[in-house]
């Protein structure tokens, strides 16, 4: 039974992350469409809004809910009433942070669906990388469990964050050079 629940949990985690990664890309494209002339702006924003709504409510939210169902179910099967390992509590804390991130994306969804664009495409790109950091942290916690040295893990996480931020800045400079 455990392996079936684990498989479903992994499947819905993957689809949830895919939805979160792609939704922010669509937020970015939707925001960038504001800088275009009509009629291109209206056409693109109409299409992006359809895509965003379908992705958000057809894939991302259902996957988040199913992950939330299968995760605790796995937790119960994994611990069998015994002590909960420290790494698992740490993972649960990061997963809680991931759900807060998901809710922040829902807030952006609601804003953009009302035509409110509070964030630049650069800010949204930066925000998108937070999901990458959560993914790395959670996967390493699950795979390495207690063998993960927290100090080395935090150093690696900081290095990864720096690399991601540098990559975004480099991408921004390359894009600005290519603009007429």
N, CA, C and O atoms as a DFTB+ gen file, in Angstrom:
720 C
 N C O
     1  1       0.825      -1.201       0.000
     2  2       0.000       0.000       0.000
     3  2       0.867       1.261       0.000
     4  3       0.575       2.236      -0.694
     5  1       1.937       1.217       0.795
     6  2       2.802       2.386       0.921
     7  2       3.344       2.824      -0.436
     8  3       3.351       4.018      -0.736
     9  1       3.798       1.881      -1.260
    10  2       4.394       2.236      -2.556
    11  2       3.374       2.867      -3.510
    12  3       3.733       3.721      -4.321
    13  1       2.118       2.457      -3.417
    14  2       1.082       3.068      -4.248
    15  2       0.832       4.516      -3.825
    16  3       0.721       5.412      -4.662
    17  1       0.749       4.721      -2.534
    18  2       0.534       6.081      -2.013
    19  2       1.748       6.947      -2.323
    20  3       1.605       8.110      -2.703
    21  1       2.947       6.379      -2.159
    22  2       4.180       7.106      -2.487
    23  2       4.194       7.507      -3.959
    24  3       4.534       8.642      -4.292
    25  1       3.828       6.583      -4.835
    26  2       3.798       6.876      -6.270
    27  2       2.829       8.014      -6.583
    28  3       3.169       8.932      -7.329
    29  1       1.639       7.957      -6.022
    30  2       0.660       9.022      -6.250
    31  2       1.148      10.343      -5.671
    32  3       0.963      11.396      -6.283
    33  1       1.759      10.296      -4.516
    34  2       2.309      11.500      -3.892
    35  2       3.358      12.141      -4.809
    36  3       3.330      13.352      -5.032
    37  1       4.263      11.346      -5.330
    38  2       5.317      11.858      -6.218
    39  2       4.710      12.425      -7.497
    40  3       5.119      13.494      -7.951
    41  1       3.747      11.729      -8.082
    42  2       3.110      12.201      -9.316
    43  2       2.484      13.577      -9.107
    44  3       2.655      14.475      -9.932
    45  1       1.763      13.737      -8.005
    46  2       1.088      15.021      -7.787
    47  2       2.051      16.120      -7.338
    48  3       1.787      17.301      -7.562
    49  1       3.149      15.747      -6.716
    50  2       4.186      16.745      -6.428
    51  2       4.769      17.267      -7.746
    52  3       4.950      18.471      -7.924
    53  1       5.055      16.347      -8.657
    54  2       5.627      16.730      -9.955
    55  2       4.671      17.642     -10.715
    56  3       5.090      18.673     -11.240
    57  1       3.392      17.276     -10.780
    58  2       2.446      18.115     -11.526
    59  2       2.216      19.451     -10.820
    60  3       1.990      20.469     -11.473
    61  1       2.273      19.445      -9.490
    62  2       2.121      20.693      -8.736
    63  2       3.283      21.637      -9.029
    64  3       3.078      22.819      -9.306
    65  1       4.497      21.109      -8.964
    66  2       5.664      21.947      -9.277
    67  2       5.626      22.421     -10.723
    68  3       5.932      23.579     -11.007
    69  1       5.254      21.534     -11.634
    70  2       5.170      21.939     -13.035
    71  2       4.204      23.110     -13.183
    72  3       4.486      24.074     -13.895
    73  1       3.070      23.017     -12.507
    74  2       2.098      24.103     -12.549
    75  2       2.638      25.389     -11.965
    76  3       2.424      26.467     -12.519
    77  1       3.345      25.278     -10.836
    78  2       3.884      26.499     -10.211
    79  2       4.978      27.131     -11.069
    80  3       5.055      28.355     -11.180
    81  1       5.822      26.296     -11.673
    82  2       6.866      26.851     -12.532
    83  2       6.262      27.548     -13.752
    84  3       6.673      28.649     -14.118
    85  1       5.290      26.896     -14.371
    86  2       4.734      27.439     -15.607
    87  2       3.815      28.634     -15.359
    88  3       3.767      29.557     -16.172
    89  1       3.086      28.622     -14.240
    90  2       2.164      29.737     -13.983
    91  2       2.929      31.050     -13.884
    92  3       2.469      32.076     -14.386
    93  1       4.081      31.026     -13.247
    94  2       4.852      32.271     -13.117
    95  2       5.366      32.714     -14.484
    96  3       5.424      33.911     -14.765
    97  1       5.738      31.761     -15.333
    98  2       6.141      32.132     -16.698
    99  2       4.979      32.842     -17.400
   100  3       5.178      33.850     -18.077
   101  1       3.778      32.313     -17.234
   102  2       2.615      32.955     -17.845
   103  2       2.345      34.320     -17.227
   104  3       1.949      35.248     -17.933
   105  1       2.554      34.458     -15.918
   106  2       2.425      35.772     -15.283
   107  2       3.411      36.759     -15.916
   108  3       3.072      37.914     -16.175
   109  1       4.627      36.285     -16.157
   110  2       5.662      37.137     -16.751
   111  2       5.237      37.557     -18.156
   112  3       5.301      38.739     -18.495
   113  1       4.808      36.608     -18.969
   114  2       4.397      36.932     -20.341
   115  2       3.198      37.874     -20.335
   116  3       3.123      38.797     -21.146
   117  1       2.267      37.639     -19.423
   118  2       1.088      38.494     -19.313
   119  2       1.509      39.915     -18.948
   120  3       0.982      40.884     -19.494
   121  1       2.451      40.035     -18.034
   122  2       2.951      41.355     -17.627
   123  2       3.679      42.026     -18.787
   124  3       3.500      43.221     -19.023
   125  1       4.496      41.268     -19.510
   126  2       5.254      41.837     -20.625
   127  2       4.355      42.258     -21.776
   128  3       4.713      43.140     -22.556
   129  1       3.194      41.633     -21.886
   130  2       2.244      42.019     -22.938
   131  2       1.745      43.447     -22.729
   132  3       1.331      44.106     -23.683
   133  1       1.783      43.926     -21.487
   134  2       1.375      45.311     -21.200
   135  2       2.215      46.328     -21.965
   136  3       1.736      47.411     -22.300
   137  1       3.452      45.981     -22.234
   138  2       4.367      46.898     -22.912
   139  2       4.209      46.890     -24.431
   140  3       4.903      47.622     -25.136
   141  1       3.303      46.069     -24.927
   142  2       3.103      45.969     -26.374
   143  2       2.003      46.907     -26.834
   144  3       1.165      47.348     -26.047
   145  1       2.025      47.199     -28.112
   146  2       0.990      48.051     -28.706
   147  2      -0.264      47.231     -28.982
   148  3      -0.225      46.006     -29.093
   149  1      -1.371      47.949     -29.087
   150  2      -2.635      47.311     -29.480
   151  2      -2.572      47.005     -30.971
   152  3      -1.904      47.746     -31.692
   153  1      -3.201      45.998     -31.462
   154  2      -4.090      45.055     -30.812
   155  2      -3.350      43.868     -30.188
   156  3      -3.966      43.033     -29.526
   157  1      -2.030      43.794     -30.397
   158  2      -1.245      42.662     -29.901
   159  2      -1.411      42.501     -28.394
   160  3      -1.562      41.381     -27.906
   161  1      -1.383      43.600     -27.658
   162  2      -1.512      43.541     -26.197
   163  2      -2.798      42.826     -25.787
   164  3      -2.762      41.882     -24.998
   165  1      -3.918      43.271     -26.316
   166  2      -5.217      42.695     -25.931
   167  2      -5.328      41.229     -26.316
   168  3      -5.832      40.409     -25.548
   169  1      -4.852      40.909     -27.512
   170  2      -4.932      39.526     -27.990
   171  2      -4.114      38.613     -27.074
   172  3      -4.592      37.564     -26.641
   173  1      -2.875      39.024     -26.785
   174  2      -2.010      38.192     -25.945
   175  2      -2.545      38.080     -24.523
   176  3      -2.572      36.990     -23.951
   177  1      -2.970      39.200     -23.955
   178  2      -3.460      39.138     -22.578
   179  2      -4.720      38.287     -22.466
   180  3      -4.904      37.579     -21.476
   181  1      -5.573      38.349     -23.459
   182  2      -6.769      37.510     -23.443
   183  2      -6.368      36.035     -23.450
   184  3      -6.907      35.233     -22.687
   185  1      -5.421      35.687     -24.318
   186  2      -4.967      34.299     -24.408
   187  2      -4.242      33.869     -23.138
   188  3      -4.479      32.770     -22.635
   189  1      -3.362      34.718     -22.613
   190  2      -2.638      34.372     -21.384
   191  2      -3.602      34.179     -20.216
   192  3      -3.423      33.268     -19.408
   193  1      -4.617      35.027     -20.124
   194  2      -5.579      34.884     -19.033
   195  2      -6.331      33.557     -19.106
   196  3      -6.606      32.947     -18.073
   197  1      -6.662      33.109     -20.300
   198  2      -7.303      31.799     -20.470
   199  2      -6.343      30.693     -20.046
   200  3      -6.720      29.787     -19.303
   201  1      -5.100      30.771     -20.520
   202  2      -4.100      29.757     -20.194
   203  2      -3.820      29.722     -18.693
   204  3      -3.721      28.650     -18.096
   205  1      -3.695      30.899     -18.094
   206  2      -3.418      30.991     -16.658
   207  2      -4.551      30.345     -15.860
   208  3      -4.297      29.551     -14.953
   209  1      -5.781      30.676     -16.188
   210  2      -6.926      30.133     -15.436
   211  2      -6.998      28.613     -15.569
   212  3      -7.214      27.912     -14.580
   213  1      -6.821      28.112     -16.769
   214  2      -6.885      26.653     -16.979
   215  2      -5.758      25.934     -16.240
   216  3      -5.983      24.901     -15.609
   217  1      -4.559      26.477     -16.318
   218  2      -3.424      25.860     -15.626
   219  2      -3.622      25.905     -14.118
   220  3      -3.407      24.909     -13.427
   221  1      -4.033      27.059     -13.612
   222  2      -4.141      27.254     -12.169
   223  2      -5.215      26.363     -11.549
   224  3      -4.982      25.712     -10.530
   225  1      -6.399      26.341     -12.177
   226  2      -7.507      25.587     -11.586
   227  2      -7.648      24.169     -12.135
   228  3      -8.326      23.336     -11.534
   229  1      -7.017      23.894     -13.266
   230  2      -7.107      22.558     -13.849
   231  2      -5.966      21.632     -13.478
   232  3      -6.122      20.411     -13.495
   233  1      -4.808      22.212     -13.140
   234  2      -3.639      21.385     -12.820
   235  2      -3.024      21.751     -11.469
   236  3      -2.844      20.887     -10.611
   237  1      -2.706      23.024     -11.283
   238  2      -1.906      23.413     -10.125
   239  2      -2.663      23.241      -8.811
   240  3      -2.165      22.582      -7.897
   241  1      -3.854      23.821      -8.703
   242  2      -4.621      23.664      -7.458
   243  2      -4.989      22.209      -7.184
   244  3      -4.787      21.746      -6.062
   245  1      -5.524      21.461      -8.165
   246  2      -5.828      20.049      -7.874
   247  2      -4.594      19.253      -7.440
   248  3      -4.685      18.400      -6.557
   249  1      -3.461      19.527      -8.050
   250  2      -2.233      18.822      -7.671
   251  2      -1.802      19.184      -6.254
   252  3      -1.338      18.324      -5.506
   253  1      -1.953      20.457      -5.881
   254  2      -1.604      20.884      -4.520
   255  2      -2.506      20.186      -3.502
   256  3      -2.046      19.756      -2.444
   257  1      -3.779      20.079      -3.828
   258  2      -4.730      19.432      -2.905
   259  2      -4.441      17.941      -2.789
   260  3      -4.437      17.387      -1.690
   261  1      -4.200      17.292      -3.925
   262  2      -3.908      15.851      -3.887
   263  2      -2.568      15.569      -3.195
   264  3      -2.420      14.550      -2.522
   265  1      -1.606      16.458      -3.358
   266  2      -0.346      16.324      -2.623
   267  2      -0.616      16.421      -1.124
   268  3      -0.026      15.689      -0.330
   269  1      -1.499      17.317      -0.752
   270  2      -1.848      17.498       0.656
   271  2      -2.628      16.299       1.208
   272  3      -2.603      16.058       2.415
   273  1      -3.304      15.560       0.364
   274  2      -4.001      14.336       0.800
   275  2      -3.007      13.181       0.942
   276  3      -2.972      12.499       1.966
   277  1      -2.196      12.971      -0.106
   278  2      -1.295      11.818      -0.087
   279  2      -0.093      12.007       0.834
   280  3       0.455      11.023       1.331
   281  1       0.328      13.249       1.072
   282  2       1.455      13.503       1.970
   283  2       1.191      13.039       3.395
   284  3       1.954      12.231       3.924
   285  1       0.120      13.532       4.035
   286  2      -0.172      13.050       5.390
   287  2      -0.454      11.543       5.447
   288  3      -0.114      10.877       6.425
   289  1      -1.075      11.020       4.395
   290  2      -1.337       9.577       4.340
   291  2      -0.005       8.822       4.382
   292  3       0.139       7.846       5.118
   293  1       0.959       9.281       3.589
   294  2       2.294       8.670       3.613
   295  2       2.949       8.830       4.981
   296  3       3.591       7.911       5.489
   297  1       2.776      10.004       5.563
   298  2       3.351      10.278       6.886
   299  2       2.873       9.219       7.884
   300  3       3.667       8.663       8.643
   301  1       1.567       8.950       7.870
   302  2       0.993       7.958       8.794
   303  2       1.563       6.573       8.510
   304  3       1.926       5.850       9.437
   305  1       1.642       6.204       7.247
   306  2       2.180       4.888       6.895
   307  2       3.677       4.793       7.212
   308  3       4.167       3.729       7.589
   309  1       4.398       5.906       7.060
   310  2       5.853       5.905       7.255
   311  2       6.240       5.759       8.718
   312  3       7.142       4.988       9.045
   313  1       5.575       6.482       9.593
   314  2       5.978       6.483      11.003
   315  2       5.373       5.334      11.789
   316  3       5.930       4.949      12.818
   317  1       4.267       4.776      11.352
   318  2       3.631       3.639      12.051
   319  2       3.489       3.897      13.552
   320  3       3.638       2.967      14.344
   321  1       3.213       5.098      13.948
   322  2       3.045       5.404      15.369
   323  2       4.349       5.555      16.139
   324  3       4.335       5.813      17.342
   325  1       5.473       5.396      15.453
   326  2       6.770       5.539      16.122
   327  2       7.237       6.980      16.111
   328  3       6.501       7.879      15.704
   329  1       8.453       7.193      16.557
   330  2       8.976       8.568      16.579
   331  2       9.169       9.107      15.152
   332  3       9.530       8.372      14.233
   333  1       8.924      10.372      15.006
   334  2       9.069      11.019      13.706
   335  2      10.518      11.507      13.592
   336  3      10.989      12.258      14.446
   337  1      11.223      11.081      12.539
   338  2      12.617      11.518      12.388
   339  2      12.726      13.026      12.174
   340  3      11.829      13.657      11.614
   341  1      13.836      13.585      12.629
   342  2      14.053      15.029      12.527
   343  2      13.990      15.554      11.106
   344  3      13.427      16.623      10.873
   345  1      14.556      14.823      10.145
   346  2      14.555      15.281       8.760
   347  2      13.132      15.447       8.242
   348  3      12.861      16.331       7.430
   349  1      12.219      14.590       8.716
   350  2      10.845      14.645       8.237
   351  2      10.138      15.903       8.754
   352  3       9.348      16.513       8.034
   353  1      10.424      16.288      10.004
   354  2       9.854      17.529      10.527
   355  2      10.387      18.723       9.736
   356  3       9.651      19.671       9.460
   357  1      11.664      18.670       9.378
   358  2      12.252      19.755       8.585
   359  2      11.589      19.815       7.214
   360  3      11.273      20.896       6.715
   361  1      11.380      18.644       6.606
   362  2      10.710      18.598       5.299
   363  2       9.307      19.172       5.406
   364  3       8.889      19.948       4.546
   365  1       8.579      18.804       6.441
   366  2       7.213      19.296       6.620
   367  2       7.215      20.818       6.749
   368  3       6.329      21.491       6.221
   369  1       8.199      21.352       7.441
   370  2       8.296      22.814       7.582
   371  2       8.505      23.472       6.220
   372  3       7.887      24.496       5.926
   373  1       9.371      22.893       5.386
   374  2       9.596      23.462       4.051
   375  2       8.378      23.280       3.155
   376  3       8.086      24.142       2.326
   377  1       7.668      22.174       3.312
   378  2       6.444      21.974       2.532
   379  2       5.400      23.017       2.939
   380  3       4.672      23.529       2.089
   381  1       5.325      23.329       4.228
   382  2       4.412      24.387       4.681
   383  2       4.800      25.709       4.011
   384  3       3.932      26.469       3.582
   385  1       6.106      25.979       3.924
   386  2       6.577      27.175       3.225
   387  2       6.191      27.146       1.753
   388  3       5.858      28.179       1.171
   389  1       6.236      25.967       1.157
   390  2       5.856      25.820      -0.247
   391  2       4.365      26.123      -0.446
   392  3       3.983      26.725      -1.450
   393  1       3.534      25.712       0.499
   394  2       2.110      26.044       0.399
   395  2       1.888      27.548       0.559
   396  3       1.001      28.111      -0.083
   397  1       2.678      28.201       1.402
   398  2       2.585      29.667       1.507
   399  2       2.997      30.313       0.181
   400  3       2.386      31.288      -0.257
   401  1       4.029      29.765      -0.449
   402  2       4.452      30.240      -1.771
   403  2       3.304      30.064      -2.772
   404  3       3.013      30.966      -3.557
   405  1       2.663      28.910      -2.735
   406  2       1.530      28.629      -3.618
   407  2       0.426      29.674      -3.410
   408  3      -0.142      30.185      -4.375
   409  1       0.132      29.981      -2.161
   410  2      -0.896      30.991      -1.870
   411  2      -0.478      32.370      -2.368
   412  3      -1.326      33.163      -2.778
   413  1       0.822      32.663      -2.336
   414  2       1.288      33.948      -2.877
   415  2       1.060      33.994      -4.388
   416  3       0.757      35.052      -4.940
   417  1       1.205      32.854      -5.050
   418  2       0.934      32.794      -6.485
   419  2      -0.562      32.986      -6.752
   420  3      -0.956      33.587      -7.751
   421  1      -1.374      32.471      -5.852
   422  2      -2.816      32.668      -6.012
   423  2      -3.173      34.152      -5.893
   424  3      -4.054      34.649      -6.595
   425  1      -2.490      34.832      -5.013
   426  2      -2.708      36.277      -4.872
   427  2      -2.333      37.004      -6.165
   428  3      -3.057      37.891      -6.616
   429  1      -1.207      36.626      -6.753
   430  2      -0.790      37.229      -8.027
   431  2      -1.809      36.883      -9.110
   432  3      -2.150      37.729      -9.938
   433  1      -2.295      35.643      -9.105
   434  2      -3.321      35.236     -10.070
   435  2      -4.541      36.156      -9.964
   436  3      -5.026      36.677     -10.969
   437  1      -5.024      36.346      -8.742
   438  2      -6.212      37.193      -8.540
   439  2      -5.945      38.627      -9.003
   440  3      -6.808      39.250      -9.623
   441  1      -4.762      39.148      -8.707
   442  2      -4.430      40.511      -9.127
   443  2      -4.429      40.619     -10.647
   444  3      -5.081      41.494     -11.217
   445  1      -3.692      39.722     -11.299
   446  2      -3.598      39.806     -12.762
   447  2      -4.941      39.574     -13.428
   448  3      -5.228      40.178     -14.462
   449  1      -5.771      38.709     -12.854
   450  2      -7.082      38.476     -13.470
   451  2      -7.969      39.725     -13.391
   452  3      -8.933      39.856     -14.145
   453  1      -7.633      40.638     -12.474
   454  2      -8.357      41.908     -12.357
   455  2      -7.636      43.039     -13.095
   456  3      -8.051      44.196     -13.019
   457  1      -6.559      42.705     -13.807
   458  2      -5.811      43.721     -14.543
   459  2      -4.843      44.512     -13.678
   460  3      -4.387      45.582     -14.079
   461  1      -4.527      43.997     -12.500
   462  2      -3.585      44.664     -11.594
   463  2      -2.236      43.969     -11.713
   464  3      -2.120      42.769     -11.467
   465  1      -1.224      44.731     -12.090
   466  2       0.111      44.187     -12.273
   467  2       1.064      44.912     -11.318
   468  3       1.627      45.952     -11.659
   469  1       1.233      44.353     -10.133
   470  2       2.060      44.990      -9.107
   471  2       3.549      44.687      -9.276
   472  3       4.395      45.395      -8.730
   473  1       3.862      43.642     -10.027
   474  2       5.255      43.200     -10.114
   475  2       5.759      43.281     -11.548
   476  3       5.024      43.017     -12.500
   477  1       7.014      43.649     -11.679
   478  2       7.654      43.676     -12.999
   479  2       7.977      42.243     -13.414
   480  3       7.941      41.326     -12.594
   481  1       8.285      42.068     -14.671
   482  2       8.654      40.726     -15.126
   483  2       9.945      40.269     -14.439
   484  3      10.119      39.080     -14.172
   485  1      10.840      41.205     -14.156
   486  2      12.085      40.871     -13.441
   487  2      11.762      40.370     -12.030
   488  3      12.319      39.364     -11.592
   489  1      10.876      41.056     -11.321
   490  2      10.497      40.629      -9.973
   491  2       9.822      39.255     -10.000
   492  3      10.054      38.430      -9.117
   493  1       8.993      39.014     -11.005
   494  2       8.343      37.716     -11.127
   495  2       9.358      36.618     -11.430
   496  3       9.223      35.499     -10.936
   497  1      10.366      36.925     -12.234
   498  2      11.421      35.939     -12.499
   499  2      12.149      35.574     -11.206
   500  3      12.442      34.405     -10.955
   501  1      12.432      36.576     -10.401
   502  2      13.091      36.326      -9.117
   503  2      12.182      35.461      -8.227
   504  3      12.646      34.513      -7.593
   505  1      10.902      35.793      -8.190
   506  2       9.955      35.056      -7.358
   507  2       9.830      33.613      -7.825
   508  3       9.639      32.710      -7.010
   509  1       9.935      33.390      -9.130
   510  2       9.839      32.050      -9.697
   511  2      10.942      31.138      -9.167
   512  3      10.737      29.933      -9.017
   513  1      12.095      31.706      -8.887
   514  2      13.218      30.889      -8.434
   515  2      13.044      30.376      -7.017
   516  3      13.747      29.452      -6.608
   517  1      12.138      30.947      -6.273
   518  2      11.875      30.448      -4.927
   519  2      11.358      29.008      -4.989
   520  3      11.706      28.186      -4.141
   521  1      10.538      28.708      -5.981
   522  2      10.053      27.332      -6.149
   523  2      11.216      26.385      -6.421
   524  3      11.212      25.246      -5.953
   525  1      12.206      26.845      -7.172
   526  2      13.392      26.032      -7.442
   527  2      14.126      25.723      -6.145
   528  3      14.555      24.590      -5.929
   529  1      14.271      26.712      -5.292
   530  2      14.944      26.498      -4.014
   531  2      14.165      25.503      -3.148
   532  3      14.758      24.613      -2.538
   533  1      12.848      25.654      -3.096
   534  2      12.040      24.691      -2.347
   535  2      12.221      23.280      -2.900
   536  3      12.355      22.324      -2.137
   537  1      12.223      23.153      -4.212
   538  2      12.386      21.841      -4.835
   539  2      13.711      21.201      -4.419
   540  3      13.741      20.042      -4.006
   541  1      14.796      21.951      -4.529
   542  2      16.108      21.428      -4.148
   543  2      16.130      21.011      -2.679
   544  3      16.577      19.913      -2.345
   545  1      15.651      21.882      -1.816
   546  2      15.690      21.600      -0.378
   547  2      14.901      20.340      -0.050
   548  3      15.401      19.452       0.641
   549  1      13.681      20.264      -0.540
   550  2      12.811      19.145      -0.185
   551  2      13.341      17.829      -0.742
   552  3      13.341      16.817      -0.042
   553  1      13.791      17.834      -1.996
   554  2      14.312      16.592      -2.580
   555  2      15.563      16.131      -1.837
   556  3      15.696      14.947      -1.530
   557  1      16.474      17.048      -1.546
   558  2      17.680      16.649      -0.824
   559  2      17.351      16.142       0.576
   560  3      17.976      15.188       1.039
   561  1      16.398      16.748       1.252
   562  2      15.999      16.257       2.570
   563  2      15.449      14.840       2.495
   564  3      15.789      13.995       3.323
   565  1      14.605      14.579       1.510
   566  2      13.989      13.259       1.388
   567  2      15.021      12.206       0.995
   568  3      15.024      11.106       1.548
   569  1      15.880      12.525       0.066
   570  2      16.831      11.534      -0.421
   571  2      17.970      11.297       0.580
   572  3      18.339      10.153       0.843
   573  1      18.515      12.366       1.126
   574  2      19.664      12.222       2.016
   575  2      19.285      11.964       3.469
   576  3      20.099      11.463       4.244
   577  1      18.071      12.298       3.835
   578  2      17.538      12.121       5.185
   579  2      18.521      12.594       6.242
   580  3      18.943      13.750       6.220
   581  1      18.884      11.732       7.150
   582  2      19.743      12.117       8.272
   583  2      21.207      12.269       7.896
   584  3      21.999      12.787       8.683
   585  1      21.573      11.823       6.703
   586  2      22.983      11.946       6.320
   587  2      23.325      13.360       5.848
   588  3      24.492      13.682       5.625
   589  1      22.319      14.182       5.702
   590  2      22.551      15.547       5.240
   591  2      23.118      16.385       6.376
   592  3      22.491      16.549       7.422
   593  1      24.285      16.899       6.153
   594  2      24.896      17.815       7.113
   595  2      24.239      19.169       6.896
   596  3      24.368      19.760       5.824
   597  1      23.536      19.662       7.908
   598  2      22.755      20.889       7.761
   599  2      23.623      22.093       7.402
   600  3      23.192      22.955       6.637
   601  1      24.816      22.161       7.933
   602  2      25.691      23.299       7.620
   603  2      26.075      23.264       6.144
   604  3      25.982      24.278       5.452
   605  1      26.502      22.109       5.666
   606  2      26.858      21.981       4.248
   607  2      25.628      22.211       3.369
   608  3      25.722      22.825       2.305
   609  1      24.487      21.719       3.817
   610  2      23.253      21.911       3.059
   611  2      22.882      23.381       2.942
   612  3      22.463      23.835       1.877
   613  1      23.030      24.116       4.015
   614  2      22.708      25.554       3.983
   615  2      23.689      26.310       3.099
   616  3      23.294      27.215       2.363
   617  1      24.959      25.947       3.168
   618  2      25.960      26.585       2.306
   619  2      25.629      26.307       0.840
   620  3      25.668      27.214       0.009
   621  1      25.304      25.056       0.527
   622  2      24.951      24.701      -0.853
   623  2      23.703      25.464      -1.309
   624  3      23.628      25.901      -2.458
   625  1      22.740      25.620      -0.423
   626  2      21.520      26.345      -0.747
   627  2      21.820      27.816      -1.032
   628  3      21.274      28.390      -1.974
   629  1      22.670      28.415      -0.235
   630  2      23.046      29.812      -0.451
   631  2      23.774      29.962      -1.778
   632  3      23.528      30.911      -2.522
   633  1      24.669      29.027      -2.073
   634  2      25.396      29.064      -3.351
   635  2      24.415      28.924      -4.509
   636  3      24.521      29.644      -5.502
   637  1      23.464      28.004      -4.389
   638  2      22.454      27.827      -5.438
   639  2      21.642      29.106      -5.626
   640  3      21.398      29.526      -6.757
   641  1      21.228      29.719      -4.533
   642  2      20.454      30.966      -4.620
   643  2      21.253      32.049      -5.319
   644  3      20.713      32.778      -6.151
   645  1      22.527      32.164      -4.994
   646  2      23.388      33.171      -5.631
   647  2      23.509      32.898      -7.127
   648  3      23.433      33.820      -7.939
   649  1      23.697      31.638      -7.484
   650  2      23.808      31.273      -8.901
   651  2      22.510      31.610      -9.643
   652  3      22.548      32.160     -10.744
   653  1      21.382      31.285      -9.047
   654  2      20.090      31.583      -9.682
   655  2      19.895      33.086      -9.868
   656  3      19.444      33.531     -10.924
   657  1      20.231      33.857      -8.851
   658  2      20.068      35.313      -8.947
   659  2      21.007      35.910      -9.999
   660  3      20.629      36.816     -10.742
   661  1      22.222      35.393     -10.049
   662  2      23.168      35.863     -11.076
   663  2      22.656      35.516     -12.473
   664  3      22.756      36.326     -13.394
   665  1      22.115      34.322     -12.625
   666  2      21.595      33.903     -13.930
   667  2      20.443      34.803     -14.366
   668  3      20.339      35.149     -15.543
   669  1      19.589      35.180     -13.437
   670  2      18.472      36.070     -13.770
   671  2      18.991      37.437     -14.184
   672  3      18.492      38.027     -15.141
   673  1      19.976      37.937     -13.479
   674  2      20.545      39.248     -13.833
   675  2      21.229      39.209     -15.195
   676  3      21.095      40.141     -15.988
   677  1      21.956      38.141     -15.464
   678  2      22.614      37.997     -16.763
   679  2      21.561      37.934     -17.865
   680  3      21.707      38.572     -18.908
   681  1      20.494      37.160     -17.631
   682  2      19.417      37.059     -18.612
   683  2      18.790      38.417     -18.873
   684  3      18.485      38.758     -20.016
   685  1      18.598      39.193     -17.813
   686  2      18.017      40.521     -17.962
   687  2      18.917      41.400     -18.828
   688  3      18.418      42.107     -19.703
   689  1      20.215      41.374     -18.606
   690  2      21.151      42.180     -19.394
   691  2      21.153      41.752     -20.852
   692  3      21.186      42.596     -21.747
   693  1      21.117      40.453     -21.094
   694  2      21.090      39.938     -22.465
   695  2      19.821      40.393     -23.169
   696  3      19.866      40.802     -24.330
   697  1      18.692      40.326     -22.478
   698  2      17.412      40.767     -23.068
   699  2      17.436      42.256     -23.373
   700  3      16.954      42.687     -24.420
   701  1      18.005      43.052     -22.447
   702  2      18.041      44.499     -22.663
   703  2      18.954      44.867     -23.827
   704  3      18.689      45.835     -24.538
   705  1      20.030      44.101     -24.027
   706  2      20.913      44.348     -25.158
   707  2      20.212      44.062     -26.486
   708  3      20.454      44.733     -27.489
   709  1      19.356      43.071     -26.474
   710  2      18.674      42.667     -27.709
   711  2      17.507      43.552     -28.097
   712  3      17.000      43.442     -29.213
   713  1      17.064      44.430     -27.199
   714  2      15.933      45.322     -27.504
   715  2      16.393      46.472     -28.402
   716  3      17.496      46.995     -28.245
   717  1      15.528      46.857     -29.347
   718  2      15.898      47.960     -30.250
   719  2      15.907      49.310     -29.539
   720  3      16.197      50.332     -30.161
